[in-house]
């Protein structure tokens, strides 16, 4: 038996792994590496929507908080706006906030944090735009619940079924399978590093807990997120504030270091500046997901209040702010204020753990282990919902389709729990990159619809009219699959 396994390893498995790694590396080099296609595309998209929407992330900053006052209402067709925000945050808030920030700092230096802030500020407008489209072009599934996302607005708005299917396939590969493997990998690595827990045992526990939640579908996932996300976010921010207060004398110097490093003023040569920009933007996108096309799935599932697509745009714009400007900044401060941390010798979550132990001793390591398990696990669960939302595109929105998808999803969690970190991150970067490429092209094409819907909302708000949406109130590109969702509402 051992001889057979060895023969398979040499003749089949190893060559296949090498071929896959080669393909993944080639694509990532175009998207993120020498080609830097996505870095330019995301910057252009952020600037484009900031301009076309009249700096909505700045001038309507207070309104995105105000709109959350009445966000707890839901109905039989959709989850509440607050649940949609928590669901999107549960997917956003994960390895990107703890391990991803550490990767950005270790590869791009402290200046990478500045560029994470820049892409978040621009990404707020992009996140608004894609979430508005998710609402406009949503449909009802076989259970009568709202579903939507880029594949839906590409098919209905641009009226290109092939382009829509390309995105749906990328999303299945990314959120349906690979990203959950990334989250599982980070959980098992953190537990193994702190407590020497075998990775395969941790993986089996993750599968069991995730399976118990996702079997209840989107509503069960939304309820889980509604209770867990606010608690874990508040706890993490509180700990970061305590650490910052303890090290307040180092704060001005740290901020100066971030700014100078961001522009290469403390580094040798332009290579460090390029690394700061590249890693800051790349990890910023991975964390807040603005432009990637993931969040519109959560936005589309909501029954918004006010009942207008733009209201979900504001809600999800707030999600980008909380994820990067608040939570990622907390991790950056924890790491950069941990003056005894040897950044060059560690990667991923272990850097964050080491920094926290510098501040709080063994208790800090335990806290990070607990935080990453909770942050990453909520992402694992929410990722399932995003993949499930696209089953309708393949006419698999039935019991058999859901069972097949759930099986593949759980198996990928097990694989991710035991895979090597570089392999998992590389595949995640590829999936996210392909999704983003397709989605950004689509939302730029659909800019007239985004602007028209936003102007309709702003006009009704200015005139202090009841803010409801009727598809006849403004010009929408393409044709809605279910016109009665918005007509006469």
Secondary structure, DSSP 8 states (H G I E B T S, - for coil): -HHHHHHHIIIIIHHHHHHHHHHHHHHHHHHTSSS-HHHHHHHHHHHHHHHHTTSHHHHTHHHHHHGGGG-----SS-B-HHHHHHHHHHHHSSHIIIIIHHHHHHHH-THHHHHHHHHHHHHHHHHHHHHHHHHHT-EE-TTS-EE--HHHHIIIII--HHHHHHHHHHHIIIIIIIHHHHHHHHHHHHHHHHH---HHHHHHHHHHHHHHHHTTHHHHHHHHHHHHHHHHHHHHHHHHHHHHHHTHHHHHHHHHHHHHHHTTSSSSSHHHHHHHHHHHHHHHHHHH-TTTTSHHHHHHTB--SSSSHHHHHHHHHHHHIIIIIIIIHHHHHHHHT-TT--GGG--THHHHHHHHHHHHTHHHHHHHHHHHHHHHHHHHHHHHHHHHHTGGGGT--SHHHHHHHHHHHHHHHHHHHHS-HHHHHHHHHHHHHHHHHHHHHHHHHTHHHHHHHHHHHHHHHHTT------GGGS--SS--SSGGGTTT-
